[in-house]
Amino acid sequence: MDYRRVVIKVGTSTLTDETGALDRVYIASLAMQCAAEHRSGSDMVLVSSGAIRAGTEQWENYVGQPAAPLSRATIPFKQAMAAIGQPLLMQAYLAAFGAYDLPVAQVLLTREDFGERHRFLHARNTLQQLLKMGVVPVINENDTVATEEIRFGDNDTLAAMVASLLDADLLILLSDVEGLYERDERGRYTRLVREVHRLDESIWRMAQGSGSRVGTGGMITKLQAAQIATTSGVTMVIAHGRHEGIIHHICRGRDFVGTVFHPQPRKLCHRKRWLAYGLPASGAIMVNEGAKQRIVADGKSLLPAGVLSCEGHFLPQQVVELRDESGRVFARGFTNYSSEEVARIAGCQTAQIEQRLGFKRADEIIHRDNLVLVYSAS
């Protein structure tokens, strides 16, 4: 099967060799595979980790001794290593793709670029223009300026956001694992899951406790990426990045490799994708089971009668999470009322809103048109 637009994410553990150094031979292979698909008519977008690792490697060469493990490093140290390593990473990609006369462009993003509408549109327009010019964007999180509040946290999420932003057909997560595995009652991995049509509770349970020796993401982050991708109409594949010709096999569908996550039948519109995944939540509203069922099963609005309490400080028209009685997030939406106002009308009937507040901005705390269902692994 041919794909018009392909986003490929490659993690640090896949980009580095056994010693933890940047593997330029592998990068050359990656460029060769991308160039082949590009010649076949596919737009190619690369989301690449590895800047911090490349910077650490270079710094160790400068000082002549190993740096402290990154797991214990401070955020400023990691940001400094990213600043050192990002040009080295791009230098490697420039050389590798240049061998096939394929230009590349560096694009550094943070979550704010997706959360603010005008920045979201600017990012999309820039990436669309690069693809029209036949350029391969090489995207990474802007680790040198990103703080905890504006970080994606892992490039699995970033790659899925980019795939959604660009209406990609295929998202490939190249990892150091074959895909998603089933687990037995003792938690041991057993059989590789070849296809996922729906991200139900059983699928999320398979991902608990999995991770990588050097990357920031585990299988949970990959399933979160799958949720973003599949609800945006994008097919996603998790596969081992070191298999020979892996990109060609996936794009052509000749060998059934890794785990394939199929798109949902009804994809979210761009506005609801932005609401679900782009905007940070300013607070949370806890609802009772009845309200949850009416929202999830019947597509209803959130009324005051279904509210138990709220957390955080938020204003009207800000995004809030909806949590059920167990604390799990199941939806997000634009609220018509502030946190103070929600607390005052929690549990009341619609007719009582004006009596309690002295005014009534709307019957609903969150209207169904401003609600989107999400899944939380917490």
C-alpha positions as CSV (number, residue, x, y, z in Angstrom):
1,M,0.0,0.0,0.0
2,D,1.3,3.5,-0.9
3,Y,1.0,6.4,1.5
4,R,0.8,10.0,0.4
5,R,2.3,11.4,3.6
6,V,4.4,9.5,6.1
7,V,5.7,10.7,9.5
8,I,8.5,8.6,11.0
9,K,9.6,8.9,14.6
10,V,13.0,7.5,15.6
11,G,13.9,7.3,19.3
12,T,17.2,7.7,21.1
13,S,17.6,4.0,21.8
14,T,17.3,3.3,18.0
15,L,19.6,6.1,16.9
16,T,22.5,5.0,19.3
17,D,24.8,2.1,19.2
18,E,25.8,-0.3,22.0
19,T,28.1,2.3,23.6
20,G,25.4,5.0,23.6
21,A,27.0,7.0,20.8
22,L,25.1,8.4,17.8
23,D,25.1,5.7,15.1
24,R,25.8,7.5,11.8
25,V,25.8,4.2,9.9
26,Y,22.2,3.7,11.0
27,I,21.3,7.3,10.2
28,A,22.6,6.7,6.7
29,S,20.4,3.7,6.3
30,L,17.4,5.7,7.6
31,A,18.1,8.4,5.0
32,M,18.4,5.8,2.2
33,Q,15.0,4.3,3.1
34,C,13.3,7.7,3.3
35,A,14.8,8.8,0.0
36,A,13.5,5.7,-1.7
37,E,9.9,6.5,-0.4
38,H,10.3,10.1,-1.4
39,R,11.2,9.1,-5.0
40,S,8.1,7.0,-5.0
41,G,6.0,10.1,-4.4
42,S,5.5,10.1,-0.6
43,D,6.0,13.2,1.5
44,M,8.4,12.2,4.3
45,V,8.6,13.8,7.7
46,L,11.2,12.7,10.3
47,V,10.7,13.3,14.1
48,S,14.1,12.6,15.7
49,S,15.2,12.3,19.2
50,G,18.9,12.1,20.1
51,A,20.0,15.7,20.6
52,I,20.7,15.3,24.3
53,R,22.5,12.1,23.8
54,A,24.7,13.6,21.0
55,G,25.5,16.6,23.2
56,T,26.4,14.4,26.1
57,E,28.7,12.4,23.9
58,Q,30.4,15.5,22.6
59,W,30.7,17.0,26.1
60,E,32.3,13.8,27.4
61,N,34.9,14.1,24.6
62,Y,35.6,17.7,25.7
63,V,36.1,17.0,29.4
64,G,37.7,13.6,28.9
65,Q,35.4,11.8,31.4
66,P,31.9,10.4,31.5
67,A,29.1,12.7,32.4
68,A,26.6,11.9,35.2
69,P,23.7,9.7,34.1
70,L,21.0,11.7,32.4
71,S,18.4,10.1,34.7
72,R,20.0,12.1,37.6
73,A,20.8,15.3,35.6
74,T,19.2,18.6,36.1
75,I,16.9,20.2,33.5
76,P,19.4,23.0,32.8
77,F,22.1,20.4,32.2
78,K,19.9,18.5,29.8
79,Q,19.0,21.7,28.0
80,A,22.7,22.5,27.7
81,M,23.4,19.1,26.2
82,A,20.5,19.6,23.8
83,A,22.0,22.9,22.7
84,I,25.3,21.2,22.0
85,G,23.8,18.1,20.4
86,Q,21.1,19.5,18.1
87,P,23.5,20.9,15.5
88,L,25.5,17.7,15.6
89,L,22.3,15.7,15.0
90,M,21.4,17.9,12.1
91,Q,24.9,17.7,10.7
92,A,24.5,13.9,10.6
93,Y,21.1,14.2,8.9
94,L,22.4,16.8,6.4
95,A,25.2,14.5,5.4
96,A,23.0,11.4,5.2
97,F,20.2,12.9,3.2
98,G,22.6,14.9,1.1
99,A,24.0,11.7,-0.3
100,Y,20.6,11.3,-2.1
101,D,20.3,15.0,-3.0
102,L,17.4,15.3,-0.6
103,P,17.3,18.6,1.3
104,V,16.3,18.6,5.0
105,A,15.1,21.4,7.3
106,Q,15.4,21.6,11.1
107,V,12.1,22.4,12.9
108,L,12.0,22.7,16.7
109,L,8.7,22.7,18.5
110,T,7.2,22.9,21.9
111,R,3.7,22.2,23.1
112,E,2.9,25.9,23.1
113,D,3.2,25.8,19.3
114,F,0.2,23.5,19.3
115,G,-1.7,25.1,22.2
116,E,-1.8,28.6,20.8
117,R,-4.0,28.7,17.6
118,H,-1.9,31.2,15.6
119,R,1.3,29.3,16.4
120,F,-0.5,26.1,15.5
121,L,-1.4,27.5,12.1
122,H,2.1,29.0,11.5
123,A,3.7,25.6,12.3
124,R,1.3,23.8,9.9
125,N,1.8,26.4,7.1
126,T,5.6,26.2,7.4
127,L,5.7,22.4,7.3
128,Q,3.2,22.3,4.4
129,Q,5.5,24.7,2.5
130,L,8.6,22.6,3.2
131,L,6.8,19.5,1.9
132,K,5.6,21.3,-1.3
133,M,9.3,22.2,-1.9
134,G,10.4,18.6,-1.6
135,V,12.2,19.1,1.7
136,V,12.2,16.5,4.5
137,P,11.5,18.3,7.8
138,V,13.5,16.9,10.7
139,I,11.5,17.8,13.8
140,N,12.5,17.6,17.4
141,E,11.3,19.1,20.7
142,N,13.0,22.4,21.4
143,D,14.6,21.0,24.6
144,T,16.8,24.1,25.1
145,V,13.8,26.3,26.0
146,A,11.1,23.9,26.9
147,T,10.1,23.8,30.6
148,E,8.0,21.1,32.3
149,E,4.9,23.1,31.6
150,I,5.4,23.3,27.8
151,R,7.2,20.0,27.1
152,F,5.7,17.1,25.2
153,G,7.8,14.9,27.4
154,D,8.6,12.4,24.6
155,N,8.8,12.4,20.9
156,D,6.1,9.7,20.5
157,T,3.5,12.4,21.4
158,L,5.2,15.0,19.3
159,A,5.2,12.7,16.3
160,A,1.5,11.9,16.7
161,M,0.7,15.6,17.0
162,V,2.7,16.3,13.8
163,A,0.9,13.5,12.0
164,S,-2.4,14.9,13.1
165,L,-1.4,18.5,12.2
166,L,-0.4,17.4,8.7
167,D,-3.2,15.0,8.0
168,A,-0.6,12.3,7.5
169,D,-1.7,8.8,6.2
170,L,0.9,6.9,8.2
171,L,2.8,7.3,11.4
172,I,5.7,4.9,12.1
173,L,7.3,4.7,15.5
174,L,10.7,3.1,15.2
175,S,11.7,1.7,18.5
176,D,13.9,-0.9,20.2
177,V,10.9,-3.3,20.6
178,E,9.0,-5.3,18.0
179,G,5.7,-3.8,18.9
180,L,3.0,-4.2,21.5
181,Y,3.0,-7.6,23.4
182,E,0.4,-9.4,25.3
183,R,1.2,-10.3,28.9
184,D,0.4,-13.3,31.0
185,E,-0.9,-13.3,34.6
186,R,2.7,-12.9,35.9
187,G,3.3,-9.8,33.7
188,R,5.6,-11.7,31.3
189,Y,5.4,-10.7,27.6
190,T,4.1,-13.5,25.4
191,R,2.6,-12.9,22.0
192,L,3.2,-9.9,19.7
193,V,-0.1,-8.1,19.0
194,R,-0.3,-7.7,15.2
195,E,-3.3,-5.4,14.9
196,V,-5.3,-3.1,17.1
197,H,-8.6,-1.8,15.9
198,R,-9.7,-0.2,19.2
199,L,-7.8,1.1,22.2
200,D,-9.8,-0.5,24.9
201,E,-8.9,-1.2,28.5
202,S,-7.2,-4.5,27.7
203,I,-4.8,-2.8,25.3
204,W,-3.8,-0.2,27.9
205,R,-3.1,-2.9,30.5
206,M,-0.5,-4.5,28.1
207,A,1.6,-1.3,28.3
208,Q,2.0,-1.0,32.0
209,G,5.6,-1.0,33.2
210,S,7.3,-1.0,29.8
211,G,10.2,1.4,29.0
212,S,13.5,1.9,27.4
213,R,17.1,2.1,28.7
214,V,17.8,5.5,27.2
215,G,14.6,7.0,25.8
216,T,12.0,9.0,27.7
217,G,9.0,7.1,26.3
218,G,7.7,3.6,27.1
219,M,4.8,1.7,25.6
220,I,2.3,3.9,27.5
221,T,3.5,7.0,25.5
222,K,3.2,5.0,22.3
223,L,-0.4,4.1,23.1
224,Q,-1.1,7.7,23.8
225,A,0.4,8.5,20.4
226,A,-1.8,5.9,18.9
227,Q,-4.9,7.5,20.4
228,I,-3.9,10.9,18.9
229,A,-3.1,9.3,15.5
230,T,-6.0,7.0,15.1
231,T,-8.6,9.5,16.2
232,S,-7.1,11.9,13.6
233,G,-7.5,9.3,10.8
234,V,-3.8,8.2,10.8
235,T,-2.6,4.6,10.6
236,M,0.1,4.0,13.2
237,V,2.8,1.3,13.3
238,I,5.2,0.4,16.1
239,A,8.2,-1.6,14.8
240,H,11.8,-2.4,15.6
241,G,13.9,0.3,13.9
242,R,16.9,-1.9,13.3
243,H,15.2,-4.4,11.0
244,E,16.7,-4.1,7.5
245,G,14.4,-2.2,5.1
246,I,11.8,-1.7,7.8
247,I,10.4,1.6,6.4
248,H,10.0,0.0,2.9
249,H,8.3,-3.0,4.3
250,I,5.8,-1.0,6.3
251,C,5.0,1.5,3.5
252,R,4.6,-1.2,0.9
253,G,2.7,-3.6,3.2
254,R,4.7,-6.5,1.9
255,D,5.6,-7.9,5.2
256,F,3.3,-7.7,8.2
257,V,5.7,-6.2,10.7
258,G,5.3,-4.7,14.2
259,T,1.9,-3.7,15.6
260,V,-0.6,-1.8,13.3
261,F,-3.1,0.6,14.9
262,H,-6.0,1.2,12.5
263,P,-7.7,4.6,12.3
264,Q,-11.0,5.1,14.0
265,P,-14.1,5.0,11.7
266,R,-14.9,8.7,12.6
267,K,-11.9,10.9,12.9
268,L,-12.0,14.1,14.9
269,C,-12.2,17.4,13.1
270,H,-9.2,19.7,13.4
271,R,-10.9,21.9,16.1
272,K,-11.6,18.9,18.3
273,R,-8.1,17.5,17.8
274,W,-6.8,20.9,18.9
275,L,-9.1,20.8,21.9
276,A,-8.3,17.2,22.8
277,Y,-4.5,17.2,22.4
278,G,-3.1,20.7,21.7
279,L,-4.4,22.8,24.5
280,P,-3.2,22.5,28.2
281,A,-6.0,22.0,30.8
282,S,-6.4,24.8,33.3
283,G,-8.2,22.6,35.8
284,A,-10.5,19.7,36.3
285,I,-14.2,19.0,37.0
286,M,-15.2,15.8,38.8
287,V,-18.6,14.4,37.7
288,N,-20.8,11.6,38.9
289,E,-21.3,8.3,37.1
290,G,-24.6,9.3,35.6
291,A,-23.2,12.5,34.0
292,K,-20.3,10.5,32.7
293,Q,-22.6,8.0,31.0
294,R,-24.7,10.7,29.5
295,I,-21.6,12.4,28.0
296,V,-19.9,9.2,26.8
297,A,-22.8,7.1,25.7
298,D,-25.3,9.7,24.6
299,G,-23.2,12.6,23.6
300,K,-24.8,15.0,26.1
301,S,-23.6,18.3,27.6
302,L,-22.3,18.6,31.1
303,L,-25.0,20.2,33.4
304,P,-24.5,21.4,36.9
305,A,-26.5,18.5,38.4
306,G,-23.7,16.1,37.4
307,V,-20.8,18.0,39.0
308,L,-19.3,16.8,42.2
309,S,-16.4,19.3,42.6
310,C,-13.6,21.0,40.7
311,E,-9.9,21.5,41.0
312,G,-7.5,24.2,40.0
313,H,-8.2,27.8,39.0
314,F,-9.9,28.4,35.6
315,L,-11.9,31.1,33.9
316,P,-14.7,30.8,31.4
317,Q,-13.7,29.6,27.9
318,Q,-10.6,27.8,29.3
319,V,-10.0,24.1,28.8
320,V,-10.7,21.8,31.7
321,E,-10.5,18.0,32.1
322,L,-13.5,16.0,33.1
323,R,-12.8,13.2,35.6
324,D,-15.0,10.4,36.8
325,E,-15.5,9.3,40.4
326,S,-12.3,7.2,40.3
327,G,-10.3,10.2,39.2
328,R,-9.8,9.1,35.6
329,V,-9.9,11.7,32.8
330,F,-12.4,10.8,30.2
331,A,-13.1,14.1,28.4
332,R,-11.9,17.7,27.9
333,G,-13.9,20.8,27.0
334,F,-14.3,24.6,27.1
335,T,-16.1,25.6,30.2
336,N,-18.8,28.3,30.3
337,Y,-18.1,29.0,34.0
338,S,-15.1,29.7,36.2
339,S,-13.8,27.4,38.9
340,E,-15.4,29.6,41.6
341,E,-18.7,29.6,39.8
342,V,-18.7,25.8,39.1
343,A,-18.1,25.2,42.8
344,R,-21.1,27.3,43.7
345,I,-23.5,25.6,41.2
346,A,-22.2,22.0,41.6
347,G,-25.1,19.6,42.0
348,C,-27.9,22.1,41.3
349,Q,-30.5,22.1,38.7
350,T,-30.2,24.3,35.6
351,A,-33.1,26.5,36.8
352,Q,-31.2,27.2,40.0
353,I,-28.0,28.7,38.3
354,E,-29.2,32.3,38.3
355,Q,-30.5,32.0,41.9
356,R,-27.0,30.9,43.1
357,L,-24.9,33.2,40.9
358,G,-27.1,36.1,40.2
359,F,-26.8,35.5,36.5
360,K,-26.8,32.6,34.0
361,R,-24.3,32.5,31.3
362,A,-25.5,29.2,29.8
363,D,-27.6,26.2,30.8
364,E,-24.5,23.9,30.4
365,I,-21.2,24.1,32.2
366,I,-19.7,22.5,29.0
367,H,-21.8,22.3,25.9
368,R,-21.4,19.0,23.9
369,D,-20.1,20.9,20.9
370,N,-17.2,22.0,23.0
371,L,-16.5,18.5,24.5
372,V,-14.3,15.8,23.2
373,L,-13.7,12.3,24.7
374,V,-10.2,11.3,25.6
375,Y,-8.6,8.4,27.4
376,S,-6.3,8.6,30.4
377,A,-4.0,5.7,31.5
378,S,-3.8,7.1,35.0
